[in-house]
């Protein structure tokens, strides 16, 4: 399965993720790393100092996905770097801005 707009490919299949009981929000391009991490965690009784290598690889993959999505949004102009003000004229006047400065 290919995810549109992403440089990473899906490696784990839907059947593998269902068999490993990966929750739906975690079924992304890094799920193939989460499956062995969860197996290690259950084998090691979720001790925090165990499975560090598997966890590091999984978290690095997730970080790369987040950074890729962030850079795509900036390139496409879907994200403003400045927070938007409330567009209602009364709220703008309460905050001390003129109505023309309030952006929807």
FENMO-V708243 format. One record per residue. N is the residue number from 1. OMEGA is omega in whole degrees, 0 to 359 (NA if undefined). D_CENTER is the distance of its C-alpha to the mean C-alpha in whole Angstrom. Layout:
((N & OMEGA & D_CENTER) (N & OMEGA & D_CENTER))
//
This chain:
((1 & 182 & 18) (2 & 177 & 17) (3 & 184 & 14) (4 & 176 & 15) (5 & 181 & 14) (6 & 179 & 12) (7 & 180 & 14) (8 & 179 & 13) (9 & 174 & 15) (10 & 180 & 15) (11 & 179 & 17) (12 & 178 & 18) (13 & 178 & 19) (14 & 180 & 19) (15 & 179 & 22) (16 & 180 & 21) (17 & 178 & 18) (18 & 179 & 20) (19 & 179 & 23) (20 & 180 & 21) (21 & 175 & 20) (22 & 179 & 16) (23 & 184 & 14) (24 & 180 & 13) (25 & 183 & 10) (26 & 181 & 9) (27 & 179 & 11) (28 & 183 & 9) (29 & 179 & 11) (30 & 183 & 11) (31 & 179 & 13) (32 & 176 & 16) (33 & 180 & 15) (34 & 182 & 14) (35 & 178 & 18) (36 & 177 & 20) (37 & 180 & 18) (38 & 177 & 19) (39 & 178 & 22) (40 & 180 & 23) (41 & 181 & 22) (42 & 178 & 24) (43 & 183 & 27) (44 & 177 & 27) (45 & 175 & 27) (46 & 175 & 23) (47 & 188 & 25) (48 & 181 & 23) (49 & 176 & 25) (50 & 175 & 25) (51 & 182 & 22) (52 & 180 & 21) (53 & 179 & 21) (54 & 180 & 19) (55 & 181 & 16) (56 & 180 & 16) (57 & 179 & 16) (58 & 181 & 13) (59 & 176 & 11) (60 & 178 & 12) (61 & 179 & 10) (62 & 179 & 7) (63 & 179 & 8) (64 & 177 & 9) (65 & 180 & 7) (66 & 180 & 5) (67 & 177 & 9) (68 & 178 & 10) (69 & 179 & 8) (70 & 181 & 9) (71 & 177 & 13) (72 & 179 & 13) (73 & 178 & 13) (74 & 180 & 15) (75 & 183 & 17) (76 & 180 & 18) (77 & 181 & 18) (78 & 184 & 16) (79 & 172 & 15) (80 & 177 & 18) (81 & 178 & 18) (82 & 178 & 21) (83 & 181 & 20) (84 & 178 & 22) (85 & 176 & 25) (86 & 188 & 27) (87 & 183 & 29) (88 & 184 & 31) (89 & 181 & 35) (90 & 179 & 36) (91 & 178 & 33) (92 & 181 & 33) (93 & 177 & 36) (94 & 181 & 36) (95 & 177 & 33) (96 & 179 & 36) (97 & 173 & 35) (98 & 185 & 37) (99 & 181 & 35) (100 & 180 & 35) (101 & 180 & 32) (102 & 184 & 30) (103 & 180 & 27) (104 & NA & 26))
//
